Amino acid sequence: MDIIIMYCTVPDNDVALAIADHLVNNKLAACVNIVSGLMSVYSWKNEICNDSELLLIIKTKKDLYHEVELSIKALHPYEIPEIIALPVVAVSNDYAEWINNVTK
């Protein structure tokens, strides 16, 4: 099983909870951590922006990436939401089994 970690920034707690609840309830993610206190500095439409955001850390399987991406895009208010997936190079057998058991 290929486990991935996905990152997605969101503007506020309501959006964070809506996405996290949807992913976990629909077995697209085993767990979503919501990290507050994030300050993002980025370039958007030829301007430098500084915004407070929250970070979603999504634990899922590689074969669910496309469904997770579509779900985030459907629930996210940004024109181009950050959706990044990273491979997991090592994971305990127990944790990997749990992810496999609670996702599709």
One Martini backbone bead per residue (centre of mass of N, CA, C, O) as a GRO file, in nm:
protein
  104
    1MET     BB    1   0.096   0.036   0.023
    2ASP     BB    2   0.039   0.378  -0.060
    3ILE     BB    3   0.138   0.646   0.125
    4ILE     BB    4   0.014   0.979   0.185
    5ILE     BB    5   0.081   1.329   0.206
    6MET     BB    6  -0.132   1.609   0.242
    7TYR     BB    7  -0.155   1.952   0.138
    8CYS     BB    8  -0.371   2.225   0.274
    9THR     BB    9  -0.480   2.541   0.244
   10VAL     BB   10  -0.682   2.762   0.454
   11PRO     BB   11  -0.871   3.040   0.571
   12ASP     BB   12  -1.050   2.857   0.780
   13ASN     BB   13  -1.223   2.660   1.003
   14ASP     BB   14  -1.471   2.592   0.831
   15VAL     BB   15  -1.317   2.476   0.590
   16ALA     BB   16  -1.148   2.270   0.739
   17LEU     BB   17  -1.389   2.102   0.854
   18ALA     BB   18  -1.532   2.038   0.589
   19ILE     BB   19  -1.301   1.880   0.460
   20ALA     BB   20  -1.230   1.681   0.685
   21ASP     BB   21  -1.509   1.552   0.719
   22HIS     BB   22  -1.543   1.453   0.431
   23LEU     BB   23  -1.291   1.271   0.409
   24VAL     BB   24  -1.352   1.085   0.653
   25ASN     BB   25  -1.656   1.008   0.599
   26ASN     BB   26  -1.556   0.902   0.289
   27LYS     BB   27  -1.278   0.742   0.312
   28LEU     BB   28  -1.024   0.940   0.203
   29ALA     BB   29  -0.931   0.959   0.509
   30ALA     BB   30  -0.795   0.892   0.820
   31CYS     BB   31  -0.658   1.188   0.858
   32VAL     BB   32  -0.692   1.537   0.982
   33ASN     BB   33  -0.491   1.799   1.027
   34ILE     BB   34  -0.520   2.114   1.212
   35VAL     BB   35  -0.320   2.398   1.150
   36SER     BB   36  -0.240   2.673   1.321
   37GLY     BB   37  -0.062   2.979   1.271
   38LEU     BB   38  -0.043   3.053   0.971
   39MET     BB   39   0.185   3.218   0.744
   40SER     BB   40   0.137   3.353   0.420
   41VAL     BB   41   0.371   3.406   0.150
   42TYR     BB   42   0.265   3.541  -0.171
   43SER     BB   43   0.204   3.524  -0.517
   44TRP     BB   44  -0.074   3.729  -0.660
   45LYS     BB   45  -0.141   3.898  -0.921
   46ASN     BB   46   0.128   4.082  -0.880
   47GLU     BB   47   0.121   4.020  -0.563
   48ILE     BB   48   0.199   4.050  -0.228
   49CYS     BB   49   0.102   3.819   0.021
   50ASN     BB   50  -0.052   3.822   0.364
   51ASP     BB   51  -0.175   3.526   0.532
   52SER     BB   52  -0.394   3.370   0.723
   53GLU     BB   53  -0.378   3.017   0.796
   54LEU     BB   54  -0.446   2.679   0.739
   55LEU     BB   55  -0.335   2.336   0.785
   56LEU     BB   56  -0.364   2.045   0.602
   57ILE     BB   57  -0.312   1.704   0.713
   58ILE     BB   58  -0.323   1.426   0.494
   59LYS     BB   59  -0.412   1.084   0.540
   60THR     BB   60  -0.342   0.851   0.270
   61LYS     BB   61  -0.387   0.712  -0.045
   62LYS     BB   62  -0.271   0.719  -0.358
   63ASP     BB   63  -0.547   0.608  -0.497
   64LEU     BB   64  -0.708   0.881  -0.363
   65TYR     BB   65  -0.612   1.150  -0.476
   66HIS     BB   66  -0.827   1.238  -0.686
   67GLU     BB   67  -1.068   1.246  -0.485
   68VAL     BB   68  -0.945   1.453  -0.296
   69GLU     BB   69  -0.905   1.679  -0.498
   70LEU     BB   70  -1.205   1.709  -0.580
   71SER     BB   71  -1.310   1.772  -0.296
   72ILE     BB   72  -1.150   2.024  -0.241
   73LYS     BB   73  -1.245   2.190  -0.489
   74ALA     BB   74  -1.554   2.183  -0.403
   75LEU     BB   75  -1.489   2.322  -0.093
   76HIS     BB   76  -1.309   2.551  -0.200
   77PRO     BB   77  -1.260   2.910  -0.234
   78TYR     BB   78  -1.026   2.892  -0.409
   79GLU     BB   79  -0.910   2.909  -0.724
   80ILE     BB   80  -0.613   2.785  -0.614
   81PRO     BB   81  -0.552   2.528  -0.443
   82GLU     BB   82  -0.357   2.370  -0.224
   83ILE     BB   83  -0.222   2.056  -0.368
   84ILE     BB   84  -0.016   1.826  -0.194
   85ALA     BB   85   0.195   1.538  -0.251
   86LEU     BB   86   0.359   1.295  -0.039
   87PRO     BB   87   0.566   1.058   0.023
   88VAL     BB   88   0.607   0.767   0.214
   89VAL     BB   89   0.903   0.602   0.330
   90ALA     BB   90   0.788   0.552   0.629
   91VAL     BB   91   0.599   0.305   0.832
   92SER     BB   92   0.416   0.165   1.044
   93ASN     BB   93   0.230  -0.112   1.034
   94ASP     BB   94  -0.006  -0.019   1.213
   95TYR     BB   95  -0.064   0.251   1.068
   96ALA     BB   96  -0.106   0.137   0.784
   97GLU     BB   97  -0.342  -0.047   0.860
   98TRP     BB   98  -0.530   0.171   0.957
   99ILE     BB   99  -0.553   0.328   0.695
  100ASN     BB  100  -0.663   0.086   0.531
  101ASN     BB  101  -0.924   0.036   0.719
  102VAL     BB  102  -1.050   0.357   0.696
  103THR     BB  103  -1.035   0.326   0.391
  104LYS     BB  104  -1.106   0.245   0.060
   0.00000   0.00000   0.00000
